[in-house]
Amino acid sequence: MKKMNYRLAALAVAWMMVVAASAKTQDYSGKVIDQKGEPVAFVNVVLLSLPDSAFVQGAVSDEQGAFHIVTNASDGLLKLSCVGYETMFVKAANDLTITMKEDAQMLGEVVVKSQLPKTLVKGDAMRTTVAGTILEKAGTVNDALSKIPSLEAERDGAVKVLGRGDAEVYINGRRVQDNSELSRLRSDQIQHVDVVQNPGARYAASTKAVVRITLKKAQGEGFSFQNYLSGIYQYDHTLTNNLDVNYRKGGLDITASFWAGRYGHTKSLQENTLTYYAGPDKIEGVSTQESKNIWKGWSPQLQVNYMLDENHSFGAFYKYDRHPNSDFNSMFYTDSYENGIFKERSKSHIIQEDMFRKHIFNAYYNGKVGQLSIDMNVDGLFDDTQSPSNTQEVTTETGGSPVNRSIESTTVSSNNFWASKLIFGYPVWQGNFSLGGEYTYNHRTDAYDFMATDAVPVKTTDTEINETSAAVFAEYGRQFGKVFAQVGLRYEHLTNDYFNFGKKEDEVCRDYGDWFPTAVISAPVGKVQLSLSYRRDIERPNYANLTSSTVYINRYTYQSGNPYLKPTYTHSLVLNGAYKWMNLTLNYARIKDAETMSTEPYPGSADPFVSLVRPINSQKDYDRLTIVASARPNFQFSIFNSPLKWHPTWSVVAMFQNYKSPTATGEVITLSQPWFNGSWRNTIELPHDFRLSVDVEGATKGEYNNFHLTKSRIFGNFGVQKDFHLRRLGSLTADLRCIDIFNTNKTDAIIYGYRDLTVHNPARRTFTLDLTWKFNEARSKYRGSGAGEKQKARM
């Protein structure tokens, strides 16, 4: 109660400070748009006095292009500037609409439009404009994201920021709760993308990076449709189809989506060699696994948004994800050697079925009362998964008879999760002050049951986790002329109660709190834009890695969680620079208790061949430096009187570290070999709405965490796109690609630990065909931002 009273008192004091800071002043406001009528964010707006043109006050336009300057000056001139646009001077007034013109340079018969696509330093982020650039034609949202500096985007929706890790993705302010949601959107729906490598205090301390996607403003009303059909062939075929139906009228926006006929095959091949020592004897296990997964599923989704006016909007989002079955079939072969002499072979046939259902809910309100902004979100996530499995194993020793073993197991898990988030914002001292809080609760259960024809060191488990997390934060940002500065502080407290068969296990329960500071400063230095940011963050273990269950893989290998896992703490310092069409990012991180997978002797087993795979924390803190450089000019030229546009992108990534890892020999080594990755991606616009994409990418040997990449690799991709205009029937885009056309994208690595694991993943040439049909298309107005996102991700 004392803590609660203290927090209420602190909030009351902060509120009084905000109210006391307000006064009657002149308000110069307006909206900045481009020549297409789209809002232009982060434009520097400076109020100059008349007649001496002295600086009075400055502001920066927000994501809707709006700006406000509150001052006692009764007259003045507004100067508007933004890289890629012509500088403008406008008579100061209220409720202005200002159109900015893009700046292009002509060089003979070649036109270099270096501002498109452009990546600029904008406040706390690196902003890449997509609208009006070749990125509009990239295909899916993930195709566009993969062409943005510092981003890696996979086709399944996973988005990573190089040097930082997995990113939270927001679309128009609403957190993407399922990666597959990104495949619903096309690149030509995007206005711009912000990449935040050190998110501010309003984001959870476990957020490594943020990608904010702002969609174009929808035009027109009534019904619109979009259907997206995707086919993939990689060893076998996968088909997915999504239909979106949207209705808009006034401030009402309703979108219904349905993933229909989801049906897929995935297949994987992998070769491993596990090496370790049992006294003087060298033990090796050489494994080959070939797996195939056939799945079906469907997923309806509904979102409703209502904009009462420009200052008030609210809505709700609901999604139901259902996979009635997923059949996993795998053949797993392992040959064991002792001092180079063959000892035994294991042949396992593993059949597993996964069935899950998931409900996702979000409700939000975004509003503004006077100068006070309000952002409120309530989230819910409820799921349950059942995974029955059967393993038939035959082991044969040298000169011996086959021994049969049968294992039947079932894994059942569920989450019951709620979260809420509330943020207030108010202009203070010519800047913006934000104050907010977040609360999450989750009830997680995991049960593992099995039956075996032979004795195995596996226990039936039934675990339960009740976890609550509460956070409060304060953040202040202000523009000082051309310099933008923002500081924030966040406090998070987590309570985790762990039960096994209904009995509380105090030694693995947790109750702790931490402070997490953030800071960013950005400013132009000549024609170079720079930003420097700092953040302390935390990465809590996923619930699946905290389970005490031990799962039988085969006679030699068991896998388990680790209830004693510690969270990982990181101090991150990021320097970003942008000059015309060139970008540079330097990211330094100091990492404590990094989580990694380890292969160890099975505890209590007298057989040296038996291993346990489980997550552990690193023994030592370590440093990591990531450097990302990219260049993206654009060229226009003619060949045989045919106009062509060439959009090349060159990028280089370098990573350095000093990670310390145990090895099978018992010594601790420092993994510090630099790792480099380079790519050259090209998009060529041809007549008649054809586009070609030709990409080449390569990586060197090197080390990352406890991974040592032992071979360099290089591979190429090729694609062709074509737009078809169907007049009254809308438009159709066909996109055909071959990924890893020469089948050379192979991975060879050593994963160091108490038992060293050598991994070989063969190349996977992949063909894709995407067909997108749009009819009277409209875009979403959904503005919910979501609460408890990092807690949901841990599920």
Order of alpha helices (4+ residues) and beta strands (2+ residues): alpha-beta-beta-beta-beta-beta-beta-beta-beta-beta-beta-beta-alpha-beta-beta-beta-beta-beta-beta-beta-beta-beta-beta-beta-beta-beta-beta-beta-beta-beta-beta-beta-beta-beta-alpha-beta-beta-beta-beta-beta-beta-beta-beta-beta-beta-beta-beta-beta-beta-beta-beta-beta-beta-beta-beta-alpha
